Amino acid sequence: MKKYVITIGRQYGAGAHEISEKLSKRLGISYYDKELLKQSAKDSGIDERLFKFYDEKPTKSFLYALSTEGFPMAFSNTENLQDKIFNYQYSTIQKLADKESCIIVGRCADYILKDYENLLTVFLHADYEYRLNRVINLYGVSAKESKDRINQNDKKRAQFHNFHSPDKWGGGETYDLNINVSRLGIDETVELIAKYAELKFTD
């Protein structure tokens, strides 16, 4: 197979992390989720905590970050930090795509790599009750907290994606594959994406 990249957008609680991990083993390629933050911090020389603070967050509240997270005031005279963080992450995603076949989770990678020749874009969603129960079981939280996490994270991810991309987060016409994980299950979803990639990228 030729060198390629799979990007995965996802609703919170749909199982994207587990699916990406299994898919990377199935295809023999690396996957990047939170690892992107560490790599972007390394590339830029900026405190990794700032990448974590702004991770998929469409906020301009840099002063809030300073006051609540205790970041060095040396950053306070810089240009809009959120834009710098996104641009460094943008660059890291492009470097990874140029270097190797890989899976990239979230971070607007589908838009960042929109002109990349060998790209497969995937969006994972699931029925609300499936996600609700998955979050409860995975994290040991109450039903109320599970609902709060789902609603807050979905809102954050949609706003982040729609802020940086003209395409609608989760929109059916935006992605090569838009999969309801609760209908197929984790393993079958992995197999579907793998088979699609093999068909699309095999010479």
C-alpha positions as CSV (number, residue, x, y, z in Angstrom):
1,M,0.0,0.0,0.0
2,K,1.1,3.6,-0.7
3,K,1.7,6.0,2.2
4,Y,-1.6,7.4,3.5
5,V,-3.3,9.1,6.5
6,I,-6.5,8.3,8.2
7,T,-8.1,11.1,10.2
8,I,-10.8,10.3,12.8
9,G,-13.3,12.9,14.0
10,R,-15.5,11.6,16.8
11,Q,-18.3,12.2,19.2
12,Y,-17.3,11.8,22.9
13,G,-17.9,8.3,24.1
14,A,-18.1,6.7,20.7
15,G,-14.9,4.7,21.3
16,A,-12.5,6.6,18.9
17,H,-9.4,6.0,21.1
18,E,-10.0,2.3,21.4
19,I,-10.8,2.0,17.7
20,S,-7.7,4.0,16.7
21,E,-5.5,1.9,18.9
22,K,-6.9,-1.4,17.4
23,L,-6.8,0.0,13.9
24,S,-3.2,1.0,14.2
25,K,-2.4,-2.6,15.1
26,R,-4.6,-4.0,12.4
27,L,-2.9,-1.8,9.7
28,G,0.6,-1.7,11.3
29,I,0.8,2.1,11.4
30,S,1.1,4.6,14.3
31,Y,-1.8,6.6,15.7
32,Y,-1.7,10.0,17.3
33,D,-4.2,11.4,19.7
34,K,-2.9,13.1,22.9
35,E,0.6,12.3,21.6
36,L,0.1,15.2,19.1
37,L,0.2,17.6,22.0
38,K,3.5,16.3,23.3
39,Q,5.0,16.3,19.8
40,S,3.8,19.8,19.0
41,A,5.2,21.1,22.3
42,K,8.5,19.5,21.5
43,D,8.6,21.0,18.0
44,S,7.6,24.5,19.2
45,G,9.5,24.7,22.5
46,I,6.2,25.8,24.2
47,D,5.1,24.4,27.5
48,E,3.0,21.3,26.9
49,R,0.5,22.4,29.5
50,L,-0.6,25.2,27.0
51,F,-1.3,22.7,24.3
52,K,-3.3,20.7,26.8
53,F,-5.2,23.8,27.9
54,Y,-6.1,24.8,24.4
55,D,-6.7,21.3,23.1
56,E,-9.7,21.4,20.7
57,K,-10.9,24.5,22.6
58,P,-12.2,27.5,20.5
59,T,-11.5,30.0,23.3
60,K,-9.5,33.3,23.1
61,S,-9.2,33.4,26.9
62,F,-5.4,33.5,27.2
63,L,-5.6,35.7,30.3
64,Y,-7.9,33.2,31.9
65,A,-5.3,30.5,31.2
66,L,-2.6,32.6,32.9
67,S,-4.7,33.2,35.9
68,T,-6.0,29.7,36.4
69,E,-3.1,27.5,35.2
70,G,-0.2,29.6,36.4
71,F,1.6,29.8,33.1
72,P,4.7,32.0,32.9
73,M,3.9,35.6,32.4
74,A,6.6,35.8,29.8
75,F,3.9,34.6,27.3
76,S,1.6,37.5,28.1
77,N,3.2,39.9,25.6
78,T,3.0,37.4,22.7
79,E,0.6,37.5,19.8
80,N,-2.6,35.6,20.1
81,L,-1.4,32.4,21.8
82,Q,-4.3,30.2,20.8
83,D,-3.5,30.9,17.1
84,K,0.2,30.0,17.7
85,I,-0.8,26.8,19.4
86,F,-3.1,25.8,16.5
87,N,-0.4,26.7,13.9
88,Y,2.2,24.6,15.7
89,Q,-0.2,21.7,15.9
90,Y,-1.1,22.3,12.2
91,S,2.6,22.1,11.3
92,T,3.1,18.9,13.4
93,I,0.2,17.2,11.7
94,Q,1.5,18.1,8.3
95,K,5.0,16.8,9.2
96,L,3.6,13.5,10.4
97,A,1.5,13.1,7.2
98,D,4.6,13.8,5.1
99,K,6.8,11.3,7.1
100,E,4.6,8.2,7.6
101,S,1.4,6.4,7.2
102,C,-0.6,7.1,10.3
103,I,-3.9,7.7,12.1
104,I,-4.7,11.1,13.5
105,V,-7.5,11.6,15.9
106,G,-9.4,14.9,16.0
107,R,-7.5,18.3,16.0
108,C,-9.2,19.3,12.8
109,A,-6.8,17.0,10.9
110,D,-9.3,16.3,8.2
111,Y,-9.3,20.0,7.2
112,I,-5.6,20.5,7.8
113,L,-4.8,17.6,5.4
114,K,-7.7,18.3,2.9
115,D,-5.3,18.7,0.0
116,Y,-3.2,15.6,1.0
117,E,-3.3,13.1,-1.9
118,N,-3.8,9.9,0.1
119,L,-6.3,10.8,2.8
120,L,-9.2,8.8,4.4
121,T,-11.5,10.9,6.6
122,V,-13.7,9.1,9.1
123,F,-16.3,10.4,11.6
124,L,-17.4,8.1,14.5
125,H,-20.7,8.7,16.2
126,A,-23.0,6.5,18.2
127,D,-26.5,6.4,19.8
128,Y,-26.7,8.6,22.9
129,E,-27.5,5.7,25.3
130,Y,-24.5,3.7,24.0
131,R,-22.2,6.7,24.7
132,L,-23.8,7.4,28.0
133,N,-23.3,3.8,29.2
134,R,-19.8,3.6,27.8
135,V,-18.6,6.7,29.7
136,I,-20.2,5.4,32.9
137,N,-18.5,2.1,32.6
138,L,-15.1,3.4,31.4
139,Y,-14.7,6.2,34.0
140,G,-16.9,5.1,36.8
141,V,-19.0,8.3,36.8
142,S,-22.6,8.9,37.5
143,A,-25.2,9.1,34.7
144,K,-25.4,12.9,35.3
145,E,-21.7,13.4,35.0
146,S,-21.6,11.2,31.9
147,K,-24.3,13.4,30.3
148,D,-22.3,16.5,31.2
149,R,-19.1,15.1,29.8
150,I,-20.8,14.1,26.5
151,N,-22.5,17.4,26.1
152,Q,-19.5,19.5,27.0
153,N,-17.0,17.6,24.9
154,D,-19.2,17.4,21.8
155,K,-19.9,21.1,22.0
156,K,-16.2,21.9,22.4
157,R,-15.1,19.7,19.5
158,A,-17.8,21.0,17.2
159,Q,-17.0,24.6,17.9
160,F,-13.3,24.0,17.5
161,H,-13.7,22.2,14.2
162,N,-16.2,24.7,12.8
163,F,-14.1,27.6,13.9
164,H,-11.1,26.4,11.9
165,S,-12.9,24.6,9.0
166,P,-15.6,25.7,6.6
167,D,-16.9,22.1,6.8
168,K,-19.5,21.1,9.4
169,W,-18.2,18.8,12.2
170,G,-19.9,15.4,11.8
171,G,-21.6,16.4,8.5
172,G,-22.3,13.4,6.3
173,E,-20.9,15.1,3.2
174,T,-17.6,16.0,4.9
175,Y,-16.2,12.6,5.4
176,D,-15.4,9.4,3.4
177,L,-16.9,7.3,6.1
178,N,-19.5,8.3,8.7
179,I,-20.0,5.3,11.0
180,N,-22.4,4.6,13.8
181,V,-20.3,2.6,16.2
182,S,-23.2,1.5,18.3
183,R,-24.7,-0.3,15.3
184,L,-21.5,-2.2,14.3
185,G,-19.5,-2.5,17.5
186,I,-15.8,-1.6,18.1
187,D,-14.2,-4.5,16.3
188,E,-16.4,-4.4,13.2
189,T,-15.9,-0.7,12.9
190,V,-12.1,-1.3,13.0
191,E,-12.5,-3.9,10.2
192,L,-14.7,-1.6,8.1
193,I,-12.2,1.2,8.2
194,A,-9.3,-1.1,7.5
195,K,-11.0,-2.7,4.5
196,Y,-11.9,0.7,3.1
197,A,-8.3,1.9,3.5
198,E,-7.0,-1.3,1.8
199,L,-9.4,-0.8,-1.1
200,K,-8.6,2.9,-1.4
201,F,-4.9,2.9,-1.1
202,T,-3.8,-0.4,-2.6
203,D,-2.2,0.1,-6.0
